Amino acid sequence: MERAYITCMLIGFLLLILSVAGEFLENFASAFEFVLHADADFDFAFLPISGVSICAGLIAFGGLGLMLHNPWIAGGIGYLAAVGVQTVIRKLKKVKNEAMEREELYLCDGTIINTVLPHGLGTVEFDNIKGFSATFACRGVDREKKLKQNTIVRLVEFDGEVAVVKEKDEFADFGSDS
């Protein structure tokens, strides 16, 4: 039986290396998981089918089997290890990314983090109402003007990946004063 435990551990480690190197089992597992669970509301995965969870189950089964010499206990704990890893994977896949879209940045105020020197670049941070922030390299519209740290700015446009910003006070001129 020791040969079976060692074989399971070696297969588990080999699959783990292959999974990390090229997501060996993940594409197949994702398609199979969708068929089994569809878009269920529960996060607990009774059938661990991802590559990482299978590896965890095989490694736990082989290691505990070598230590305990009881295939039933080793199999049960190996299954629980695989289910635990699969449950964590399913929970992490459901996390939604709340990153800001570039269009949202035009509505947000930005703060200069690193001073923008004339003809140079600095750093600006935009905060949105959800509490998330995005940081970009920036330059001023007037390249001759220095934008000091903590200056409040508005986004004018993007020049590639560089945000072109203008001091917020300059936007006050657009009010109607008829």
Protein Blocks (a to p, Z undefined) as FASTA:
>chain_A
ZZmmmmmmmmmmmmmmmmmmnommlmmmmmmmmmmnopafbfbdfbacbfklmmmmmmmm
mmmmmmnopaklmmmmmmmmmmmmmmmmmmmmmpccfbdcfklmmmpccddfbdcdehia
cddddddfkopacddddddfblmbccdehiacddfbdehjaccdddfklmmmmpcfZZ
